[in-house]
Amino acid sequence: MAYIGKSPTGTGVRSRYYFTATAGATSLSGADDNSNTLVFSDGNYVDVSLNGIALVAGTDYNTSTANTIAGLSALSAGDIVEIVVYDIFTVADTVSAKDGGTFTGGVTMGGTLDVTGALTATAGASSNAVSLQSANFKVTDLNANAFYRTGTFVPRWSTANVTTAYQTDAFGSGSYITQVGSYIRIGNLVRANFHLQLDYSAASYANGSAGGQSLSIYGLPFNVKNVSTYFPQTSTIYFHFANQGWEKMSLMGFGQPNQRYVLFRYSTGVGTEGEATIDHPFDPTPRAHDSEMLFDITYETDEA
């Protein structure tokens, strides 16, 4: 429904025009007695009076011609015709508060924007089409939303020759003292923490594993980003293995593209390096020892 007036505040609700007629005139237009030019956009919002008596639209006059009151009976010289024009204020280019809609141009907020429900931001061609520029930006729903996630997982030692390579557990039931994993994910960046400890007295190879096979740890909560040259490295690894000269060696793990496991290599102080194997943490014959590993790894994922 149209709003009568130029603005919701009520200013400029109507324009009033006075014409002093000449003898025989049947129409009025142009400048009135006060040099105000008669203008109206809709004849339905025009009132006309002759010498103080209201005229009937469509009978006593018509507005078929733009900005003209026509069809009058021949006026007498000195007749006073009063014309009142009501401007029409129509809210056209708006987004409904109840039904919603789409802004096709930029929108600037001078105050706080509160959003209830999902907030979806779609970037355009420009790489910075979606940006968060406030130094105080933070996510408050830390446990439930997809941008920031936390959780736990159960890691396990594995090898290249088990039922599913580098994934199936290399040890039988009851072999572990500790199997603890936790992670934080922010966007596509994941930081995962591992703690594994073997119960030497109860441990046994299983699922096809045996000494000499490549060592891995399975259990990353999300796949490593699927880029063939991307091998994210672990932090410095704390490890406590059987006495095999490890006091002179260092150990490093590497995430594998599109996988949830980490492969390990070692290096020595004299430049030797090689692939870590499952019998490094577990060699059942000569050495009895509850081996342990603690480390974390930060990597990118392209998994949802």
Backbone as CSV, one residue per row, in Angstrom:
resi,resn,N_x,N_y,N_z,CA_x,CA_y,CA_z,C_x,C_y,C_z
1,MET,0.854,-1.190,0.000,0.000,0.000,0.000,0.889,1.239,0.000
2,ALA,0.513,2.219,-0.796,1.316,3.442,-0.883,1.237,4.229,0.410
3,TYR,2.328,4.913,0.690,2.374,5.799,1.858,2.204,7.217,1.356
4,ILE,1.278,7.962,1.956,1.027,9.335,1.511,2.052,10.252,2.146
5,GLY,2.840,10.875,1.324,3.850,11.781,1.851,5.210,11.474,1.284
6,LYS,6.098,12.459,1.292,7.426,12.272,0.717,8.327,11.457,1.600
7,SER,8.028,11.409,2.883,8.855,10.637,3.793,8.012,10.181,4.951
8,PRO,8.428,9.092,5.655,7.657,8.603,6.785,7.551,9.598,7.929
9,THR,8.379,10.651,7.949,8.299,11.631,9.023,7.104,12.559,8.851
10,GLY,6.471,12.571,7.679,5.290,13.386,7.446,5.572,14.719,6.786
11,THR,6.818,15.063,6.505,7.136,16.336,5.864,6.768,16.272,4.384
12,GLY,6.289,17.415,3.844,5.958,17.464,2.423,4.824,16.535,2.045
13,VAL,3.800,16.429,2.902,2.701,15.507,2.638,1.926,15.920,1.391
14,ARG,1.730,17.195,1.169,0.912,17.628,0.042,1.414,18.961,-0.498
15,SER,1.005,19.243,-1.739,1.304,20.532,-2.381,-0.027,21.180,-2.758
16,ARG,-0.174,22.458,-2.461,-1.435,23.167,-2.700,-1.203,24.246,-3.770
17,TYR,-2.110,24.265,-4.772,-1.997,25.211,-5.874,-3.300,26.018,-5.969
18,TYR,-3.165,27.335,-6.295,-4.326,28.213,-6.491,-4.236,28.829,-7.883
19,PHE,-5.353,28.693,-8.634,-5.434,29.299,-9.955,-6.646,30.246,-9.991
20,THR,-6.408,31.478,-10.454,-7.516,32.402,-10.710,-7.882,32.281,-12.184
21,ALA,-9.119,31.835,-12.455,-9.519,31.473,-13.815,-9.751,32.684,-14.700
22,THR,-9.581,32.457,-15.977,-9.989,33.412,-16.997,-11.311,32.933,-17.585
23,ALA,-12.077,33.815,-18.130,-13.408,33.461,-18.634,-13.317,32.386,-19.708
24,GLY,-14.141,31.337,-19.533,-14.239,30.286,-20.525,-13.200,29.189,-20.414
25,ALA,-12.267,29.293,-19.487,-11.210,28.267,-19.361,-11.821,26.923,-18.956
26,THR,-11.340,25.837,-19.571,-11.817,24.480,-19.241,-10.697,23.571,-18.732
27,SER,-9.503,24.100,-18.654,-8.374,23.313,-18.128,-7.373,24.237,-17.462
28,LEU,-6.614,23.648,-16.534,-5.603,24.406,-15.797,-4.311,23.611,-15.783
29,SER,-3.192,24.292,-15.982,-1.875,23.648,-15.935,-0.823,24.730,-15.801
30,GLY,0.439,24.312,-15.663,1.529,25.267,-15.585,1.608,25.940,-14.239
31,ALA,2.055,27.232,-14.231,2.281,27.975,-12.991,0.972,28.508,-12.437
32,ASP,0.833,28.419,-11.114,-0.370,28.930,-10.463,-0.174,30.391,-10.082
33,ASP,-1.085,30.919,-9.243,-1.002,32.325,-8.860,0.269,32.643,-8.092
34,ASN,0.883,31.614,-7.469,2.104,31.824,-6.680,3.351,31.353,-7.410
35,SER,3.199,31.192,-8.717,4.311,30.771,-9.593,4.804,29.352,-9.287
36,ASN,3.946,28.535,-8.667,4.282,27.123,-8.444,3.723,26.291,-9.594
37,THR,4.568,25.523,-10.222,4.149,24.736,-11.385,3.409,23.484,-10.936
38,LEU,2.222,23.280,-11.519,1.393,22.133,-11.164,2.043,20.843,-11.666
39,VAL,2.321,19.938,-10.727,2.934,18.649,-11.066,2.283,17.576,-10.205
40,PHE,1.904,16.487,-10.856,1.439,15.325,-10.085,1.724,14.065,-10.894
41,SER,1.920,12.957,-10.199,2.259,11.701,-10.870,1.090,10.743,-10.970
42,ASP,0.045,10.977,-10.174,-1.090,10.067,-10.177,-2.348,10.890,-9.906
43,GLY,-3.263,10.912,-10.883,-4.479,11.689,-10.742,-5.380,11.233,-9.618
44,ASN,-5.176,10.017,-9.128,-5.979,9.529,-8.005,-5.634,10.237,-6.700
45,TYR,-4.506,10.927,-6.702,-4.074,11.620,-5.492,-4.113,13.142,-5.693
46,VAL,-5.172,13.606,-6.359,-5.385,15.028,-6.607,-6.810,15.384,-6.173
47,ASP,-6.972,16.464,-5.424,-8.283,17.010,-5.046,-8.442,18.393,-5.686
48,VAL,-9.626,18.655,-6.240,-9.868,19.927,-6.913,-11.134,20.578,-6.317
49,SER,-11.040,21.868,-5.997,-12.198,22.623,-5.474,-12.386,23.883,-6.309
50,LEU,-13.655,24.240,-6.559,-13.979,25.451,-7.303,-14.732,26.382,-6.364
51,ASN,-14.067,27.507,-6.055,-14.652,28.485,-5.139,-15.083,27.824,-3.827
52,GLY,-14.242,26.904,-3.343,-14.467,26.261,-2.056,-15.359,25.042,-2.113
53,ILE,-15.873,24.686,-3.293,-16.750,23.513,-3.426,-15.968,22.403,-4.118
54,ALA,-15.922,21.214,-3.472,-15.163,20.094,-4.023,-15.776,19.604,-5.316
55,LEU,-14.947,19.339,-6.295,-15.382,18.783,-7.569,-15.185,17.272,-7.556
56,VAL,-15.983,16.603,-8.389,-15.959,15.140,-8.449,-15.033,14.699,-9.572
57,ALA,-14.017,13.937,-9.210,-13.067,13.435,-10.215,-13.792,12.542,-11.208
58,GLY,-13.442,12.694,-12.491,-14.047,11.885,-13.537,-15.376,12.410,-14.012
59,THR,-15.991,13.291,-13.210,-17.274,13.900,-13.617,-17.096,15.383,-13.886
60,ASP,-16.587,16.072,-12.873,-16.388,17.521,-13.009,-15.042,17.856,-13.651
61,TYR,-14.128,16.932,-13.645,-12.810,17.160,-14.250,-12.144,15.801,-14.481
62,ASN,-11.040,15.839,-15.247,-10.238,14.628,-15.434,-8.760,14.979,-15.398
63,THR,-7.935,13.948,-15.203,-6.474,14.145,-15.155,-5.801,13.302,-16.234
64,SER,-6.482,13.128,-17.343,-5.955,12.280,-18.412,-4.683,12.841,-19.021
65,THR,-4.552,14.166,-19.034,-3.353,14.807,-19.573,-2.391,15.071,-18.424
66,ALA,-1.115,14.749,-18.650,-0.115,14.879,-17.593,-0.085,16.289,-17.025
67,ASN,-0.106,16.375,-15.690,0.040,17.633,-14.963,-0.998,18.676,-15.383
68,THR,-2.193,18.204,-15.729,-3.254,19.104,-16.204,-4.599,18.690,-15.593
69,ILE,-5.349,19.685,-15.112,-6.726,19.459,-14.703,-7.601,19.903,-15.879
70,ALA,-8.249,18.933,-16.519,-9.001,19.215,-17.751,-10.450,18.779,-17.578
71,GLY,-11.259,19.053,-18.619,-12.656,18.634,-18.602,-13.540,19.473,-17.714
72,LEU,-13.100,20.647,-17.329,-13.891,21.534,-16.476,-15.005,22.197,-17.288
73,SER,-16.112,22.478,-16.643,-17.115,23.343,-17.273,-16.517,24.740,-17.404
74,ALA,-16.914,25.450,-18.436,-16.313,26.765,-18.702,-16.356,27.637,-17.453
75,LEU,-15.158,28.063,-17.054,-15.016,28.849,-15.828,-15.351,30.311,-16.092
76,SER,-15.721,30.985,-15.037,-15.974,32.428,-15.120,-14.725,33.168,-14.698
77,ALA,-14.553,34.331,-15.217,-13.388,35.141,-14.840,-13.415,35.387,-13.338
78,GLY,-12.275,35.128,-12.686,-12.139,35.348,-11.256,-12.475,34.148,-10.398
79,ASP,-12.968,33.060,-11.026,-13.177,31.834,-10.244,-11.839,31.398,-9.627
80,ILE,-11.923,30.909,-8.397,-10.712,30.417,-7.716,-10.764,28.890,-7.688
81,VAL,-9.766,28.295,-8.273,-9.647,26.834,-8.292,-8.471,26.436,-7.386
82,GLU,-8.802,25.603,-6.398,-7.760,25.096,-5.487,-7.465,23.632,-5.851
83,ILE,-6.207,23.329,-6.020,-5.772,21.956,-6.362,-4.784,21.488,-5.293
84,VAL,-5.089,20.348,-4.701,-4.205,19.760,-3.694,-3.651,18.455,-4.252
85,VAL,-2.330,18.370,-4.292,-1.650,17.184,-4.826,-0.954,16.460,-3.675
86,TYR,-1.246,15.193,-3.569,-0.599,14.358,-2.547,0.501,13.537,-3.219
87,ASP,1.723,13.694,-2.701,2.829,12.893,-3.240,2.721,11.469,-2.734
88,ILE,3.204,10.553,-3.536,3.109,9.130,-3.211,4.491,8.605,-2.840
89,PHE,4.619,8.089,-1.627,5.868,7.458,-1.177,5.650,5.947,-1.154
90,THR,6.317,5.232,-2.048,6.164,3.771,-2.133,7.490,3.109,-1.816
91,VAL,7.496,2.181,-0.864,8.707,1.440,-0.517,8.860,0.324,-1.535
92,ALA,9.757,0.520,-2.484,9.877,-0.435,-3.584,11.121,-1.304,-3.464
93,ASP,12.288,-0.664,-3.384,13.550,-1.408,-3.405,13.958,-1.772,-1.986
94,THR,13.271,-2.728,-1.405,13.550,-3.121,-0.025,13.603,-4.634,0.086
95,VAL,14.195,-5.109,1.175,14.212,-6.529,1.503,13.278,-6.748,2.674
96,SER,12.371,-7.703,2.518,11.345,-7.932,3.529,11.943,-8.400,4.843
97,ALA,11.504,-7.777,5.946,11.954,-8.203,7.269,11.418,-9.580,7.613
98,LYS,10.223,-9.911,7.110,9.595,-11.191,7.441,10.049,-12.315,6.508
99,ASP,10.091,-12.028,5.200,10.351,-13.081,4.217,11.803,-13.137,3.761
100,GLY,12.596,-12.091,4.086,13.985,-12.091,3.656,14.107,-11.713,2.189
101,GLY,15.331,-11.803,1.670,15.585,-11.447,0.283,17.073,-11.329,0.025
102,THR,17.439,-10.666,-1.059,18.840,-10.586,-1.475,19.255,-9.148,-1.710
103,PHE,20.386,-8.755,-1.131,21.012,-7.475,-1.446,21.962,-7.703,-2.613
104,THR,21.821,-6.938,-3.676,22.716,-7.087,-4.826,23.860,-6.084,-4.789
105,GLY,23.789,-5.126,-3.884,24.872,-4.161,-3.727,25.531,-4.304,-2.372
106,GLY,26.533,-3.487,-2.120,27.233,-3.528,-0.851,26.356,-3.021,0.286
107,VAL,26.573,-3.582,1.453,25.828,-3.181,2.642,26.831,-2.822,3.732
108,THR,26.682,-1.669,4.323,27.580,-1.215,5.383,26.812,-1.135,6.687
109,MET,27.345,-1.755,7.719,26.734,-1.707,9.044,27.493,-0.711,9.919
110,GLY,26.777,0.233,10.496,27.414,1.199,11.376,27.470,0.733,12.812
111,GLY,26.798,-0.395,13.094,26.773,-0.923,14.458,26.978,-2.418,14.454
112,THR,26.450,-3.086,15.462,26.629,-4.522,15.621,25.654,-5.287,14.735
113,LEU,26.138,-6.316,14.051,25.304,-7.205,13.251,25.140,-8.517,13.999
114,ASP,23.920,-8.822,14.425,23.639,-10.073,15.117,22.971,-11.032,14.142
115,VAL,23.498,-12.237,14.040,22.966,-13.244,13.126,22.530,-14.455,13.923
116,THR,21.275,-14.855,13.742,20.775,-16.087,14.338,20.593,-17.102,13.216
117,GLY,21.258,-18.240,13.319,21.225,-19.216,12.237,22.539,-19.211,11.487
118,ALA,22.553,-19.901,10.347,23.790,-20.057,9.577,24.152,-18.769,8.856
119,LEU,25.440,-18.443,8.850,25.970,-17.300,8.108,26.832,-17.842,6.986
120,THR,26.406,-17.642,5.746,27.123,-18.164,4.590,27.739,-17.014,3.826
121,ALA,29.048,-17.078,3.605,29.751,-16.045,2.847,30.376,-16.687,1.627
122,THR,30.008,-16.230,0.433,30.518,-16.797,-0.810,31.427,-15.796,-1.486
123,ALA,32.681,-16.182,-1.695,33.645,-15.287,-2.328,33.381,-15.176,-3.817
124,GLY,33.671,-14.026,-4.370,33.563,-13.836,-5.807,34.894,-14.101,-6.476
125,ALA,35.117,-13.429,-7.592,36.358,-13.665,-8.341,37.585,-13.190,-7.582
126,SER,37.433,-12.149,-6.786,38.565,-11.615,-6.032,38.902,-12.528,-4.865
127,SER,40.182,-12.730,-4.630,40.604,-13.633,-3.557,40.266,-13.091,-2.180
128,ASN,40.036,-11.785,-2.086,39.702,-11.212,-0.779,38.256,-10.735,-0.740
129,ALA,37.387,-11.396,-1.542,35.989,-10.988,-1.587,35.295,-11.211,-0.257
130,VAL,35.761,-12.200,0.511,35.233,-12.420,1.850,36.372,-12.186,2.825
131,SER,36.239,-11.227,3.707,37.322,-10.931,4.637,36.767,-10.580,5.998
132,LEU,37.514,-10.941,7.029,37.187,-10.612,8.407,38.305,-9.705,8.909
133,GLN,37.995,-8.449,9.115,39.041,-7.467,9.367,39.115,-7.010,10.813
134,SER,38.211,-7.487,11.655,38.231,-7.055,13.045,39.307,-7.792,13.834
135,ALA,40.061,-7.047,14.623,41.079,-7.672,15.474,40.448,-8.488,16.583
136,ASN,39.167,-8.260,16.825,38.470,-8.967,17.904,37.636,-10.133,17.403
137,PHE,37.814,-10.545,16.130,37.018,-11.649,15.600,37.264,-12.918,16.407
138,LYS,36.187,-13.594,16.759,36.315,-14.850,17.484,35.104,-15.725,17.216
139,VAL,35.279,-17.017,17.391,34.195,-17.979,17.255,33.788,-18.402,18.652
140,THR,32.508,-18.265,18.967,32.068,-18.552,20.331,31.544,-19.970,20.498
141,ASP,30.977,-20.557,19.435,30.417,-21.898,19.536,31.507,-22.912,19.180
142,LEU,32.444,-23.121,20.089,33.666,-23.831,19.755,33.483,-25.335,19.579
143,ASN,32.436,-25.903,20.105,32.302,-27.349,20.057,31.379,-27.851,18.963
144,ALA,30.555,-26.970,18.402,29.521,-27.450,17.502,29.676,-27.010,16.052
145,ASN,30.442,-25.954,15.787,30.432,-25.493,14.407,31.599,-26.063,13.601
146,ALA,31.457,-25.992,12.280,32.414,-26.641,11.394,33.728,-25.885,11.278
147,PHE,33.738,-24.592,11.617,34.969,-23.823,11.478,35.995,-24.239,12.525
148,TYR,35.554,-24.474,13.726,36.451,-24.849,14.823,35.939,-26.160,15.409
149,ARG,36.774,-27.204,15.347,36.350,-28.503,15.866,37.438,-29.083,16.763
150,THR,37.020,-29.809,17.753,37.949,-30.551,18.596,37.441,-31.976,18.731
151,GLY,38.346,-32.898,19.039,37.923,-34.281,19.199,39.069,-35.183,19.609
152,THR,38.773,-36.454,19.706,39.766,-37.462,20.077,39.747,-38.595,19.061
153,PHE,40.800,-39.386,19.068,40.881,-40.559,18.200,41.799,-41.577,18.867
154,VAL,41.825,-42.789,18.334,42.642,-43.869,18.901,43.729,-44.235,17.885
155,PRO,44.977,-43.815,18.103,46.046,-44.134,17.158,46.561,-45.561,17.361
156,ARG,47.272,-46.069,16.365,47.845,-47.413,16.472,49.081,-47.523,15.575
157,TRP,50.040,-48.338,16.030,51.186,-48.655,15.187,50.741,-49.590,14.079
158,SER,51.322,-49.397,12.893,50.980,-50.251,11.758,52.220,-50.448,10.893
159,THR,52.085,-51.249,9.839,53.209,-51.513,8.936,52.713,-51.585,7.500
160,ALA,53.660,-51.785,6.607,53.325,-51.862,5.185,52.669,-53.184,4.813
161,ASN,52.802,-54.216,5.643,52.384,-55.557,5.235,51.171,-56.102,5.981
162,VAL,50.503,-55.259,6.737,49.306,-55.719,7.436,48.127,-55.776,6.466
163,THR,46.975,-56.185,6.969,45.813,-56.424,6.122,45.520,-55.233,5.215
164,THR,45.426,-54.043,5.790,45.353,-52.808,4.995,46.604,-52.009,5.293
165,ALA,47.463,-51.885,4.294,48.799,-51.325,4.486,48.759,-49.999,5.235
166,TYR,49.598,-49.910,6.269,49.798,-48.717,7.075,48.556,-48.305,7.871
167,GLN,47.530,-49.145,7.912,46.309,-48.781,8.620,45.903,-49.816,9.673
168,THR,45.891,-51.084,9.317,45.508,-52.128,10.269,46.528,-52.195,11.403
169,ASP,46.070,-52.485,12.611,46.944,-52.541,13.783,48.000,-53.632,13.607
170,ALA,49.259,-53.264,13.913,50.349,-54.238,13.813,50.426,-55.159,15.022
171,PHE,49.666,-54.855,16.074,49.749,-55.631,17.303,48.386,-56.201,17.681
172,GLY,48.425,-57.266,18.438,47.215,-57.932,18.864,46.537,-57.221,20.019
173,SER,45.374,-57.727,20.370,44.588,-57.153,21.454,45.369,-57.180,22.761
174,GLY,45.281,-56.081,23.525,45.947,-55.995,24.810,47.409,-55.610,24.747
175,SER,47.900,-55.227,23.551,49.324,-54.919,23.395,49.718,-53.528,23.895
176,TYR,48.750,-52.650,24.090,49.061,-51.260,24.403,48.806,-50.931,25.878
177,ILE,49.650,-50.061,26.393,49.375,-49.410,27.679,48.618,-48.116,27.435
178,THR,49.029,-47.384,26.392,48.428,-46.078,26.095,48.185,-45.952,24.604
179,GLN,46.982,-45.524,24.240,46.630,-45.153,22.865,45.745,-43.900,22.951
180,VAL,46.356,-42.741,22.889,45.622,-41.493,23.080,45.900,-40.553,21.921
181,GLY,44.836,-40.010,21.336,44.962,-39.006,20.281,43.927,-37.913,20.470
182,SER,44.303,-36.686,20.184,43.362,-35.562,20.255,43.716,-34.580,19.153
183,TYR,42.734,-33.748,18.783,43.003,-32.793,17.701,42.201,-31.518,17.886
184,ILE,42.694,-30.466,17.244,41.980,-29.209,17.061,41.998,-28.909,15.569
185,ARG,40.839,-28.592,15.016,40.774,-28.204,13.605,40.191,-26.813,13.495
186,ILE,40.909,-25.914,12.817,40.442,-24.569,12.545,40.436,-24.398,11.035
187,GLY,39.244,-24.305,10.467,39.153,-24.272,9.008,39.681,-25.573,8.442
188,ASN,40.673,-25.493,7.565,41.275,-26.695,6.973,42.623,-27.034,7.600
189,LEU,42.969,-26.390,8.708,44.234,-26.653,9.387,43.983,-27.532,10.608
190,VAL,44.717,-28.642,10.704,44.518,-29.618,11.774,45.815,-29.771,12.570
191,ARG,45.680,-29.795,13.891,46.807,-30.121,14.760,46.407,-31.347,15.570
192,ALA,47.160,-32.446,15.372,46.840,-33.710,16.032,47.971,-34.113,16.970
193,ASN,47.602,-34.624,18.153,48.568,-35.063,19.162,48.467,-36.570,19.355
194,PHE,49.637,-37.230,19.452,49.704,-38.692,19.577,50.467,-39.082,20.842
195,HIS,50.002,-40.126,21.505,50.726,-40.740,22.611,50.465,-42.242,22.556
196,LEU,51.525,-42.996,22.277,51.445,-44.452,22.202,52.479,-45.071,23.133
197,GLN,52.077,-46.113,23.878,53.012,-46.862,24.702,52.641,-48.342,24.619
198,LEU,53.658,-49.147,24.362,53.465,-50.581,24.186,53.698,-51.322,25.499
199,ASP,52.856,-52.309,25.745,53.044,-53.198,26.894,53.862,-54.389,26.414
200,TYR,55.164,-54.315,26.636,56.040,-55.337,26.075,55.647,-56.744,26.494
201,SER,55.270,-56.884,27.749,54.991,-58.231,28.257,53.756,-58.856,27.613
202,ALA,52.837,-58.004,27.088,51.607,-58.523,26.489,51.576,-58.378,24.974
203,ALA,52.528,-57.646,24.404,52.475,-57.320,22.982,52.798,-58.527,22.113
204,SER,52.162,-58.549,20.948,52.450,-59.593,19.955,52.115,-59.044,18.577
205,TYR,52.917,-59.431,17.587,52.606,-59.045,16.220,51.283,-59.678,15.791
206,ALA,50.555,-58.970,14.901,49.271,-59.484,14.432,48.977,-58.940,13.044
207,ASN,48.022,-59.541,12.367,47.489,-59.067,11.084,48.536,-58.992,9.981
208,GLY,49.561,-59.859,10.076,50.573,-59.920,9.026,51.815,-59.106,9.289
209,SER,51.893,-58.450,10.412,53.079,-57.637,10.705,54.218,-58.524,11.185
210,ALA,55.435,-58.032,10.968,56.634,-58.758,11.400,57.800,-57.798,11.395
211,GLY,58.856,-58.151,12.093,60.041,-57.320,12.152,60.572,-56.976,10.778
212,GLY,61.094,-55.754,10.628,61.669,-55.316,9.369,60.701,-54.581,8.472
213,GLN,59.413,-54.582,8.808,58.426,-53.899,7.970,58.367,-52.406,8.309
214,SER,58.062,-51.597,7.278,58.020,-50.138,7.445,57.047,-49.747,8.554
215,LEU,57.483,-48.783,9.392,56.691,-48.343,10.537,55.787,-47.174,10.169
216,SER,54.536,-47.254,10.576,53.615,-46.123,10.442,52.777,-46.032,11.711
217,ILE,52.149,-44.871,11.883,51.118,-44.725,12.909,49.867,-44.231,12.211
218,TYR,48.783,-44.975,12.412,47.503,-44.647,11.781,46.575,-43.980,12.802
219,GLY,45.723,-43.064,12.313,44.735,-42.487,13.215,44.496,-41.003,13.047
220,LEU,45.150,-40.354,12.072,44.864,-38.941,11.857,43.354,-38.750,11.699
221,PRO,42.781,-37.727,12.308,41.327,-37.575,12.279,40.760,-37.171,10.923
222,PHE,41.608,-36.574,10.060,41.191,-36.186,8.713,42.331,-36.509,7.748
223,ASN,41.986,-36.785,6.508,43.006,-37.057,5.510,43.951,-35.868,5.345
224,VAL,45.213,-36.170,5.091,46.168,-35.135,4.690,45.740,-34.615,3.314
225,LYS,45.958,-33.347,3.071,45.589,-32.732,1.791,46.125,-33.552,0.620
226,ASN,45.273,-33.731,-0.381,45.608,-34.598,-1.510,46.430,-33.847,-2.564
227,VAL,47.659,-33.569,-2.207,48.629,-32.952,-3.119,49.875,-33.835,-3.103
228,SER,50.292,-34.307,-4.270,51.323,-35.346,-4.355,52.655,-34.939,-3.744
229,THR,52.921,-33.640,-3.632,54.209,-33.175,-3.078,54.082,-32.689,-1.641
230,TYR,52.946,-32.945,-0.995,52.699,-32.424,0.346,52.911,-33.521,1.380
231,PHE,53.987,-33.376,2.191,54.321,-34.349,3.234,54.580,-33.591,4.540
232,PRO,53.541,-33.202,5.252,53.739,-32.422,6.480,54.541,-33.190,7.515
233,GLN,55.429,-32.493,8.223,56.326,-33.124,9.179,55.771,-33.048,10.600
234,THR,56.138,-34.035,11.383,55.783,-34.030,12.795,56.662,-33.043,13.547
235,SER,56.285,-32.775,14.775,57.153,-32.033,15.683,58.316,-32.944,16.080
236,THR,59.202,-32.427,16.904,60.229,-33.289,17.488,59.544,-34.427,18.239
237,ILE,59.990,-35.638,17.979,59.330,-36.808,18.554,60.046,-37.243,19.828
238,TYR,59.269,-37.360,20.901,59.809,-38.029,22.075,59.583,-39.522,21.883
239,PHE,60.691,-40.289,21.963,60.536,-41.735,21.853,61.447,-42.419,22.866
240,HIS,61.004,-43.540,23.347,61.739,-44.327,24.319,61.667,-45.772,23.856
241,PHE,62.675,-46.151,23.077,62.700,-47.486,22.499,63.720,-48.348,23.240
242,ALA,63.738,-49.610,22.878,64.749,-50.523,23.416,66.136,-50.018,23.026
243,ASN,67.137,-50.392,23.777,68.495,-49.881,23.587,69.085,-50.415,22.293
244,GLN,68.863,-49.679,21.198,69.403,-50.067,19.897,70.270,-48.940,19.334
245,GLY,70.874,-48.183,20.224,71.684,-47.068,19.778,70.873,-45.832,19.464
246,TRP,69.601,-45.786,19.930,68.745,-44.656,19.624,69.201,-43.368,20.291
247,GLU,70.049,-43.468,21.288,70.546,-42.242,21.902,71.367,-41.418,20.932
248,LYS,71.745,-42.002,19.801,72.539,-41.301,18.799,71.707,-40.974,17.556
249,MET,70.415,-41.184,17.634,69.575,-41.024,16.449,68.435,-40.046,16.713
250,SER,67.864,-39.538,15.629,66.645,-38.734,15.701,65.597,-39.373,14.799
251,LEU,64.348,-39.073,15.107,63.233,-39.698,14.406,62.301,-38.595,13.912
252,MET,61.807,-38.744,12.684,60.908,-37.751,12.110,59.800,-38.467,11.353
253,GLY,58.559,-37.929,11.501,57.422,-38.503,10.797,56.920,-37.577,9.701
254,PHE,56.295,-38.177,8.679,55.792,-37.436,7.540,54.382,-37.913,7.192
255,GLY,53.407,-36.978,7.207,52.068,-37.306,6.750,52.080,-37.615,5.267
256,GLN,51.136,-38.443,4.832,51.092,-38.877,3.441,49.855,-38.320,2.738
257,PRO,49.999,-37.832,1.488,48.875,-37.211,0.781,47.643,-38.112,0.717
258,ASN,46.499,-37.536,1.056,45.203,-38.213,0.979,45.127,-39.446,1.870
259,GLN,45.912,-39.483,2.951,45.914,-40.624,3.866,45.776,-40.124,5.305
260,ARG,45.557,-41.102,6.218,45.419,-40.770,7.632,46.528,-41.397,8.470
261,TYR,47.665,-41.622,7.859,48.769,-42.193,8.616,50.052,-41.398,8.409
262,VAL,51.012,-41.668,9.298,52.310,-41.004,9.289,53.386,-42.073,9.128
263,LEU,54.311,-41.868,8.195,55.471,-42.757,8.029,56.682,-42.120,8.705
264,PHE,57.636,-42.970,9.131,58.755,-42.481,9.941,60.101,-42.855,9.323
265,ARG,61.052,-41.928,9.463,62.431,-42.157,9.062,63.336,-41.728,10.207
266,TYR,64.534,-42.294,10.232,65.493,-41.945,11.270,66.764,-41.420,10.619
267,SER,67.545,-40.695,11.393,68.861,-40.251,10.943,69.816,-40.343,12.127
268,THR,71.098,-40.463,11.812,72.106,-40.576,12.864,73.037,-39.381,12.812
269,GLY,73.860,-39.270,13.833,74.809,-38.174,13.907,75.920,-38.268,12.890
270,VAL,76.060,-39.405,12.244,77.138,-39.567,11.253,76.591,-39.552,9.829
271,GLY,75.326,-39.123,9.676,74.783,-38.946,8.337,74.003,-40.107,7.791
272,THR,73.879,-41.174,8.549,73.088,-42.306,8.078,71.606,-42.014,8.280
273,GLU,70.789,-42.402,7.324,69.356,-42.245,7.487,68.670,-43.430,6.834
274,GLY,67.449,-43.666,7.294,66.726,-44.807,6.754,65.290,-44.842,7.227
275,GLU,64.599,-45.862,6.796,63.191,-46.031,7.121,63.051,-46.729,8.466
276,ALA,62.284,-46.137,9.369,62.025,-46.791,10.650,61.136,-48.002,10.408
277,THR,61.362,-49.054,11.191,60.592,-50.283,11.027,59.902,-50.656,12.334
278,ILE,58.964,-51.572,12.252,58.140,-51.926,13.393,58.948,-52.533,14.536
279,ASP,60.099,-53.161,14.218,60.891,-53.751,15.290,61.738,-52.716,16.025
280,HIS,61.663,-51.444,15.605,62.281,-50.410,16.432,61.511,-50.224,17.729
281,PRO,60.185,-50.042,17.695,59.486,-50.010,18.976,59.282,-51.393,19.596
282,PHE,59.364,-52.493,18.802,59.085,-53.822,19.359,59.994,-54.858,18.709
283,ASP,60.969,-55.302,19.478,61.847,-56.394,19.053,61.742,-57.476,20.121
284,PRO,60.921,-58.484,19.902,60.589,-59.420,20.978,61.730,-60.332,21.421
285,THR,62.760,-60.441,20.601,63.772,-61.440,20.946,64.831,-60.922,21.915
286,PRO,65.644,-59.921,21.540,66.753,-59.590,22.435,66.435,-58.571,23.520
287,ARG,65.388,-57.749,23.317,65.209,-56.626,24.225,63.774,-56.567,24.729
288,ALA,63.615,-56.491,26.023,62.288,-56.365,26.634,62.132,-54.933,27.135
289,HIS,61.186,-54.203,26.501,61.093,-52.781,26.822,59.713,-52.256,26.428
290,ASP,59.087,-51.448,27.309,57.802,-50.817,26.994,58.054,-49.541,26.192
291,SER,58.103,-49.656,24.879,58.418,-48.510,24.017,57.304,-47.471,24.049
292,GLU,57.711,-46.213,23.819,56.756,-45.112,23.917,57.082,-44.038,22.878
293,MET,56.032,-43.400,22.316,56.203,-42.281,21.384,55.182,-41.197,21.704
294,LEU,55.641,-39.937,21.730,54.762,-38.776,21.871,55.178,-37.737,20.838
295,PHE,54.209,-37.189,20.108,54.514,-36.150,19.121,53.203,-35.502,18.684
296,ASP,53.330,-34.428,17.928,52.154,-33.859,17.278,52.509,-33.475,15.856
297,ILE,51.491,-33.250,15.056,51.679,-32.894,13.650,50.604,-31.881,13.266
298,THR,51.009,-30.859,12.532,50.086,-29.862,12.016,50.053,-29.991,10.501
299,TYR,48.847,-30.085,9.943,48.743,-30.310,8.505,47.452,-29.730,7.962
300,GLU,47.434,-29.591,6.645,46.210,-29.133,5.964,45.415,-30.341,5.484
301,THR,44.096,-30.184,5.490,43.223,-31.224,4.964,42.264,-30.623,3.945
302,ASP,41.845,-31.415,2.968,40.789,-30.977,2.048,39.547,-31.827,2.228
303,GLU,39.517,-32.553,3.361,38.342,-33.345,3.710,37.329,-32.469,4.437
304,ALA,36.035,-32.697,4.170,34.992,-31.884,4.809,34.989,-32.094,6.314
